[in-house]
């Protein structure tokens, strides 16, 4: 049994050494926000999505820019048609080549051709609208990226306040532990002098053990909050514990916040841009029935020798193409684009209404949180006074040990409840500002 106790004691010592061997890094709220906006993985993913949409928009330059292609082809043939055409392209055709025997059974001939081809779109209305759709999509991703940054600022601020609250809880429980140890010492003296029973001493010892256990959980919560903050900052958590340079305030600051929905909010603008993109795609599919006009030209170099350029020629022209009927493909495409546009419009309107509901709800939560802070502060002050009175009466032998322990427990509980209420108010206020910015 003694061996087991020694092992248990050694384990507690090792756990304490490991806990306090962590490197403590002081960090301010401003520093946290800056690092999050620079290094957070969610922001980097949003920026990558924006870059992909930007690349799609650049592809749409093809409706204005020429398409230039260069090819080099070498062939060896005895095919009558190919042989005659190769000689003609090489400009080496003679009167003898019109001999039917040579035409039907030509000698082997080789031909090397260099072709420089240019295609230039001139009229492509559906392509122009498609480009506008790609631009709207790119703008939507850019706005969404900016909104993601705003959200990460909020989430990082919340994580920082959670870390502040965790450290504050440790401070409260350490103070409660000191009080409990002091009471234990006093009760132990009373017991030795025969003024209290064994059960009173045991009750106080149980209370001391409870606080010790709660204190250990509070220290674990500090590490958990620190790890989450490191995750938001995209930093390694091994052997590190962040410590806020600013403490969690015990009081709240009341501010007037505009509770009307800001339709210029980045995420709402992103939804509207997305709806605009679907509208342009719908218009593009409708104009897909119109003809397209493209110019083309090529410059050709032919020779019977490798890399030779003995014969030259060019071709310039224009093509007007019009898809009259393609088996309902364009009709179905247009109907689908119209349905997607209608869906995007409905979803945008729904999102605005949901956002207004969230603003109204959060505004009521802020008022409730303010009331909770005031009540919890009053309860904490009352519990402190009640404990002071009971402690004085206990020292005079007028109070039971159980009543003293209850009052002592209530002080720490009410202080933690007040700190939690302050945290909830501060976060709710920041969340409401986020919803209305």
Phi and psi in degrees as a GROMACS rama.xvg file:
@    title "Ramachandran Plot"
@    xaxis  label "Phi"
@    yaxis  label "Psi"
@TYPE xy
-63.4675  -36.3418  UNK-2
-64.3771  -40.8003  UNK-3
-63.6379  -40.8116  UNK-4
-63.1397  -40.5959  UNK-5
-63.4919  -41.5759  UNK-6
-63.2746  -42.1627  UNK-7
-62.733  -44.3981  UNK-8
-62.7123  -41.4835  UNK-9
-62.7426  -39.4093  UNK-10
-63.9215  -41.4865  UNK-11
-63.4068  -41.6127  UNK-12
-62.9748  -44.9726  UNK-13
-62.9232  -40.9783  UNK-14
-62.0855  -40.6871  UNK-15
-65.6274  -41.1693  UNK-16
-63.5124  -43.3465  UNK-17
-63.9454  -42.8198  UNK-18
-62.0226  -43.8243  UNK-19
-90.9051  -2.83405  UNK-20
-84.6934  -5.06338  UNK-21
-62.7155  141.151  UNK-22
-75.5165  121.277  UNK-23
-92.5305  123.86  UNK-24
-114.749  110.815  UNK-25
-68.3757  139.448  UNK-26
-149.267  139.967  UNK-27
-95.4892  164.824  UNK-28
-66.7974  -39.6836  UNK-29
-62.7779  -39.6803  UNK-30
-66.4764  -38.0341  UNK-31
-62.5736  -46.8436  UNK-32
-63.5095  -41.9609  UNK-33
-63.0033  -45.9763  UNK-34
-64.916  -38.4716  UNK-35
-63.3823  -43.7672  UNK-36
-68.8828  -22.2294  UNK-37
-92.7135  -31.904  UNK-38
-121.78  -10.1875  UNK-39
-62.038  136.8  UNK-40
-69.7665  -33.651  UNK-41
-64.6466  -38.8772  UNK-42
-66.5379  -41.3656  UNK-43
-62.913  -38.1031  UNK-44
-65.7424  -40.2877  UNK-45
-64.3565  -40.1421  UNK-46
-65.8603  -35.6202  UNK-47
-65.6316  -39.0415  UNK-48
-63.1969  -39.1795  UNK-49
-64.5287  -41.8756  UNK-50
-63.5354  -35.8401  UNK-51
-65.5694  -42.9013  UNK-52
-65.6909  -35.6361  UNK-53
-64.6691  -38.3453  UNK-54
-66.2476  -37.7841  UNK-55
-61.7627  -39.9793  UNK-56
-65.2945  -39.3266  UNK-57
-64.8124  -31.7031  UNK-58
-62.3635  -30.1548  UNK-59
-70.5101  -6.71901  UNK-60
-61.6608  -16.4556  UNK-61
-61.9212  -21.8918  UNK-62
-76.7389  -11.2213  UNK-63
-113.482  -34.1117  UNK-64
-86.6072  149.05  UNK-65
-73.3082  153.784  UNK-66
-106.828  114.621  UNK-67
-110.216  129.644  UNK-68
-133.986  136.125  UNK-69
-120.993  130.923  UNK-70
-134.942  149.881  UNK-71
-132.416  123.229  UNK-72
-127.519  135.186  UNK-73
-123.035  132.243  UNK-74
-136.543  154.814  UNK-75
-127.977  127.141  UNK-76
-147.85  154.941  UNK-77
-122.57  9.23171  UNK-78
-65.5319  128.128  UNK-79
-55.6703  -48.8781  UNK-80
-66.2545  -45.2556  UNK-81
-66.6777  -38.6588  UNK-82
-65.5222  -44.2498  UNK-83
-64.5165  -43.3279  UNK-84
-65.8176  -36.1708  UNK-85
-65.2523  -43.5071  UNK-86
-63.2231  -38.4274  UNK-87
-64.6075  -42.8687  UNK-88
-65.9495  -33.6979  UNK-89
-80.8119  -5.27614  UNK-90
61.5028  38.4813  UNK-91
-119.035  15.8796  UNK-92
-71.4167  135.396  UNK-93
-123.578  174.158  UNK-94
-62.8966  -31.6996  UNK-95
-67.604  -25.0107  UNK-96
-70.7016  -11.0873  UNK-97
-87.4602  2.32889  UNK-98
-61.7729  123.809  UNK-99
-54.1823  -35.3344  UNK-100
-64.7692  -40.2455  UNK-101
-74.0026  -32.8769  UNK-102
-66.0605  -41.335  UNK-103
-80.8995  -27.172  UNK-104
-137.11  71.8369  UNK-105
-75.3406  158.773  UNK-106
-72.2324  163.761  UNK-107
-65.0928  136.394  UNK-108
-135.389  144.292  UNK-109
-114.075  148.78  UNK-110
-141.377  131.094  UNK-111
-118.124  125.157  UNK-112
-125.627  131.516  UNK-113
-112.425  125.036  UNK-114
-126.423  123.762  UNK-115
-108.159  115.581  UNK-116
-118.545  136.777  UNK-117
-127.479  131.749  UNK-118
-122.471  130.336  UNK-119
-127.282  113.87  UNK-120
-66.9379  137.376  UNK-121
-113.042  -42.4736  UNK-122
-138.861  113.874  UNK-123
-151.145  80.3024  UNK-124
-64.7907  -43.2029  UNK-125
-64.5566  -31.8191  UNK-126
-67.663  -38.0691  UNK-127
-63.4917  -43.041  UNK-128
-67.4869  -35.495  UNK-129
-63.7962  -36.7197  UNK-130
-65.57  -40.6462  UNK-131
-63.9716  -35.8657  UNK-132
-64.5769  -41.9627  UNK-133
-64.1015  -36.611  UNK-134
-65.6484  -43.0382  UNK-135
-64.2543  -39.2055  UNK-136
-63.7284  -42.5795  UNK-137
-62.4305  -43.0711  UNK-138
-62.9392  -38.0164  UNK-139
-63.0912  -42.9657  UNK-140
-67.1293  -35.2361  UNK-141
-65.3591  -43.9239  UNK-142
-64.6761  -39.1805  UNK-143
-65.5238  -36.3332  UNK-144
-64.2961  -42.2053  UNK-145
-64.5304  -38.2571  UNK-146
-67.709  -35.9858  UNK-147
-62.0395  -39.5443  UNK-148
-63.2659  -42.3002  UNK-149
-62.8051  -40.5737  UNK-150
-65.5844  -39.5092  UNK-151
-66.4361  -32.8891  UNK-152
-62.0063  -43.5964  UNK-153
-63.1967  -47.7941  UNK-154
-64.7385  -38.0887  UNK-155
-67.9566  -39.7142  UNK-156
-62.2842  -41.133  UNK-157
-62.7555  -44.7136  UNK-158
-62.8045  -37.5854  UNK-159
-65.9896  -42.161  UNK-160
-67.2339  -34.741  UNK-161
-63.5023  -38.4599  UNK-162
-66.1336  -41.5899  UNK-163
-59.4587  -43.7494  UNK-164
-64.0583  -39.8502  UNK-165
-62.8681  -43.9522  UNK-166
-64.8024  -38.9768  UNK-167
-64.6236  -38.617  UNK-168
-62.4912  -39.7199  UNK-169
-61.8152  -43.4409  UNK-170
-61.6077  -44.015  UNK-171
-62.843  -44.7526  UNK-172
-71.9446  -31.1752  UNK-173
-65.3976  -39.0933  UNK-174
-66.841  -41.1807  UNK-175
-64.0983  -35.3163  UNK-176
-66.5622  -40.2317  UNK-177
-62.1561  -42.5025  UNK-178
-63.6626  -42.5819  UNK-179
-64.4398  -40.7264  UNK-180
-64.5489  -39.1375  UNK-181
-64.0548  -43.4069  UNK-182
-64.7641  -38.5719  UNK-183
-61.7536  -42.8954  UNK-184
-62.2184  -42.667  UNK-185
-65.7627  -45.8527  UNK-186
-65.3562  -36.727  UNK-187
-63.8571  -38.5835  UNK-188
-65.5859  -42.5517  UNK-189
-61.6731  -39.3089  UNK-190
-65.5593  -42.5238  UNK-191
-64.1792  -29.857  UNK-192
-87.87  4.72631  UNK-193
76.5159  17.5325  UNK-194
-90.223  -17.9129  UNK-195
-131.665  159.63  UNK-196
-87.6776  166.991  UNK-197
-60.1824  -37.2412  UNK-198
-62.0001  -35.8775  UNK-199
-63.5807  -42.7959  UNK-200
-64.4661  -41.4491  UNK-201
-64.7954  -38.5099  UNK-202
-61.9896  -40.7811  UNK-203
-68.0076  -39.1667  UNK-204
-62.9996  -39.297  UNK-205
-61.8073  -41.8356  UNK-206
-62.9157  -41.8356  UNK-207
-61.2793  -42.702  UNK-208
-64.3258  -37.3753  UNK-209
-63.395  -44.6454  UNK-210
-65.6518  -39.794  UNK-211
-59.5674  -42.1613  UNK-212
-65.9175  -43.8802  UNK-213
-63.0089  -36.2198  UNK-214
-65.7619  -38.9562  UNK-215
-64.6735  -41.1396  UNK-216
-62.9647  -39.6618  UNK-217
-63.2558  -39.7279  UNK-218
-67.4414  -34.9828  UNK-219
-65.5925  -36.9793  UNK-220
-65.2217  -32.6169  UNK-221
-60.4496  -45.8295  UNK-222
-67.2742  -38.1561  UNK-223
-63.2925  -44.8021  UNK-224
-64.9071  -37.0139  UNK-225
-66.643  -41.2266  UNK-226
-62.8979  -40.9432  UNK-227
-66.629  -38.4105  UNK-228
-63.9408  -41.3591  UNK-229
-63.3416  -35.8249  UNK-230
-62.6148  -44.3678  UNK-231
-63.8718  -32.5479  UNK-232
-86.5177  -2.68672  UNK-233
57.2718  48.2054  UNK-234
-123.565  156.382  UNK-235
-70.3311  136.833  UNK-236
-101.62  -7.45035  UNK-237
-62.7289  122.286  UNK-238
70.3345  17.2082  UNK-239
-128.133  142.911  UNK-240
-136.703  122.781  UNK-241
-79.417  145.267  UNK-242
-131.396  120.379  UNK-243
-63.3797  139.055  UNK-244
-81.7462  -12.8007  UNK-245
-116.984  136.475  UNK-246
-84.5164  156.259  UNK-247
-67.5034  128.389  UNK-248
-69.5149  145.847  UNK-249
-87.1214  -11.9647  UNK-250
-118.934  164.549  UNK-251
-114.817  155.746  UNK-252
-112.685  117.873  UNK-253
-81.1725  135.617  UNK-254
-137.206  148.52  UNK-255
-84.0147  121.448  UNK-256
-120.011  130.884  UNK-257
-67.1095  119.948  UNK-258
-99.2595  8.86709  UNK-259
-85.3402  146.157  UNK-260
-69.2687  130.139  UNK-261
-89.5464  107.902  UNK-262
-72.0007  -9.13547  UNK-263
-90.4277  9.27001  UNK-264
-60.9562  144.094  UNK-265
-57.37  -43.5433  UNK-266
-69.3629  -33.9755  UNK-267
-69.2104  -41.0948  UNK-268
-61.3383  -37.7365  UNK-269
-63.4887  -41.2596  UNK-270
-63.2093  -41.2303  UNK-271
-66.5287  -39.3512  UNK-272
-64.7007  -38.6584  UNK-273
-63.8692  -41.2886  UNK-274
-63.6829  -38.7484  UNK-275
-63.6464  -38.1506  UNK-276
-62.0675  -42.7141  UNK-277
-65.4293  -35.2522  UNK-278
-63.5389  -44.6184  UNK-279
-64.8828  -36.712  UNK-280
-66.3505  -37.5966  UNK-281
-63.4499  -45.1966  UNK-282
-64.9406  -38.1838  UNK-283
-61.8349  -42.4643  UNK-284
-66.7133  -33.5386  UNK-285
-66.4388  -42.3747  UNK-286
-78.9375  -0.115392  UNK-287
-65.8491  -14.6399  UNK-288
-79.6917  -14.0351  UNK-289
-78.7568  156.344  UNK-290
-71.6647  159.536  UNK-291
-118.088  140.986  UNK-292
-118.981  124.546  UNK-293
-133.309  140.129  UNK-294
-100.337  150.95  UNK-295
-146.289  158.267  UNK-296
-165.389  151.982  UNK-297
-146.492  156.084  UNK-298
-124.148  126.376  UNK-299
-118.709  141.008  UNK-300
-127.252  126.382  UNK-301
-126.791  149.482  UNK-302
-166.661  156.777  UNK-303
-85.0413  -7.38776  UNK-304
-110.583  152.264  UNK-305
-62.4641  128.713  UNK-306
64.9593  17.5981  UNK-307
-81.1061  154.445  UNK-308
-138.151  44.406  UNK-309
-69.1656  -40.78  UNK-310
-110.094  141.728  UNK-311
-136.022  153.812  UNK-312
-168.319  163.168  UNK-313
-140.643  162.868  UNK-314
-141.368  128.769  UNK-315
-129.92  138.869  UNK-316
-166.304  -179.981  UNK-317
-139.124  150.282  UNK-318
-132.751  128.215  UNK-319
-107.521  114.749  UNK-320
-117.79  144.978  UNK-321
-146.247  115.842  UNK-322
-83.3488  102.564  UNK-323
-73.8021  -46.9704  UNK-324
-150.533  129.195  UNK-325
-127.763  35.9022  UNK-326
70.2941  39.6258  UNK-327
67.4448  11.2714  UNK-328
-63.1983  -50.4579  UNK-329
-67.015  -36.8035  UNK-330
-63.0571  -46.6932  UNK-331
-64.4893  -38.2625  UNK-332
-62.7452  -41.3423  UNK-333
-66.1408  -42.2299  UNK-334
-62.7855  -40.3156  UNK-335
-65.8858  -43.3416  UNK-336
-62.9367  -38.0381  UNK-337
-65.0965  -42.6517  UNK-338
-63.9381  -40.8734  UNK-339
-66.987  -36.5023  UNK-340
-65.8438  -44.5618  UNK-341
-61.3619  -41.0464  UNK-342
-63.1386  -43.9135  UNK-343
-63.6883  -38.3398  UNK-344
-64.887  -42.7292  UNK-345
-65.4543  -43.8612  UNK-346
-64.1558  -36.0805  UNK-347
-64.2633  -44.7659  UNK-348
-64.6556  -40.6538  UNK-349
-63.7188  -40.2931  UNK-350
-64.2987  -38.87  UNK-351
-62.7864  -43.5567  UNK-352
-67.8096  -39.6608  UNK-353
-63.3612  -38.1071  UNK-354
-64.8944  -40.3398  UNK-355
-65.6947  -39.2569  UNK-356
-60.5823  -42.3144  UNK-357
-65.4203  -37.7347  UNK-358
-63.5498  -46.7393  UNK-359
-61.8443  -43.5312  UNK-360
-63.5217  -44.8401  UNK-361
-67.639  -34.3514  UNK-362
-62.8722  -41.5569  UNK-363
-67.3433  -37.7927  UNK-364
-63.2824  -34.7035  UNK-365
-65.7584  -41.3466  UNK-366
-65.8704  -40.3815  UNK-367
-64.0748  -39.4046  UNK-368
-66.0128  -37.9527  UNK-369
-62.4612  -43.5392  UNK-370
-64.2801  -39.1739  UNK-371
-64.678  -38.8775  UNK-372
-61.5756  -45.9002  UNK-373
-63.679  -43.0594  UNK-374
-69.0491  -40.5076  UNK-375
-67.7838  -34.3951  UNK-376
-64.9282  -43.5945  UNK-377
-63.1328  -42.9405  UNK-378
-63.3514  -38.3425  UNK-379
-65.3565  -44.8998  UNK-380
-63.7608  -39.7817  UNK-381
-66.2794  -39.5018  UNK-382
-65.6219  -36.8175  UNK-383
-62.0092  -44.6707  UNK-384
-67.0775  -40.458  UNK-385
-62.6125  -40.387  UNK-386
-67.1155  -40.7616  UNK-387
-60.6302  -42.423  UNK-388
-66.3541  -45.678  UNK-389
-65.3955  -36.7814  UNK-390
-64.9392  -41.8178  UNK-391
-63.5994  -43.2012  UNK-392
-67.5849  -34.1483  UNK-393
-66.2098  -41.5911  UNK-394
-63.3124  -24.7799  UNK-395
-91.7731  1.49604  UNK-396
79.2885  20.2198  UNK-397
-104.651  -2.30693  UNK-398
-127.525  151.357  UNK-399
-78.8384  154.505  UNK-400
-62.6458  -39.4995  UNK-401
-62.2656  -38.2271  UNK-402
-66.9815  -38.6948  UNK-403
-63.5919  -43.4094  UNK-404
-64.2815  -39.3169  UNK-405
-62.8825  -43.2834  UNK-406
-66.4841  -39.5928  UNK-407
-63.6562  -43.2587  UNK-408
-62.1799  -40.3542  UNK-409
-65.6839  -34.1206  UNK-410
-61.0554  -51.081  UNK-411
-64.13  -39.4073  UNK-412
-63.8973  -45.7633  UNK-413
-69.1025  -33.3995  UNK-414
-67.2805  -42.0823  UNK-415
-64.6487  -38.3981  UNK-416
-64.2285  -38.711  UNK-417
-66.3126  -42.706  UNK-418
-63.4708  -39.4352  UNK-419
-64.3378  -39.6322  UNK-420
-64.9221  -40.1418  UNK-421
-63.2004  -43.3531  UNK-422
-59.754  -46.5112  UNK-423
-62.676  -39.461  UNK-424
-65.6534  -47.6219  UNK-425
-62.6721  -41.6474  UNK-426
-69.0062  -42.0116  UNK-427
-60.7914  -38.0684  UNK-428
-64.6052  -44.219  UNK-429
-65.8684  -36.6387  UNK-430
-66.519  -39.8456  UNK-431
-65.0316  -39.0209  UNK-432
-64.1117  -37.47  UNK-433
-63.4803  -40.2768  UNK-434
-71.0386  -25.9469  UNK-435
-108.328  3.12579  UNK-436
